[in-house]
Amino acid sequence: MKKRLAKYGYNVLVGLDQFVNTIFSGYPDETLSARSWRKAQAGQWFWRAVRWCIDRLFFWEPNHCRAAAENEAARGHSPKEVSNG
């Protein structure tokens, strides 16, 4: 029961993350973390700052934004121009 509740909570947080990203004109199936990594790699200074803040927020997970982008690309959750599929 605890595992199912934890998974539910995680899914809700990911959904909120994707929702916020979508509100700010992002892809609906991409998290803000993945978007900030992708845009920072494209040299956009604003997204470098956002990535830096998100990575500090998730201090217990080194390179959080990079890991999020790689996970989404591997699962095909990234925009077509960056996904493997």
C-alpha positions, 0 to 999 in steps of 0.5 A: 500500500505504501509503495502504491501511494508513493508511486501515486505521489510521484506521478502527481508531481511529474504531472504537475511538473509537465503542466507547469512546463506546458503553461510556459509554452513547453512540450506537454510530455516534457518536464521542466527539468528536461526542458531546462537541460535541453535549452541550456545545452542550446546556449540559452542563458535563461535556461542555464539559470533555470537549470542551475536552480533546479539542480540546486533544488534537487541537491540529493540527485547530482545532475538532476536536469541532465538525468531527466532529459536523458530519461525522457529521451530514452523513453521517447518523451522528448520532442521529436528533434531530440528523442531517439524515436 
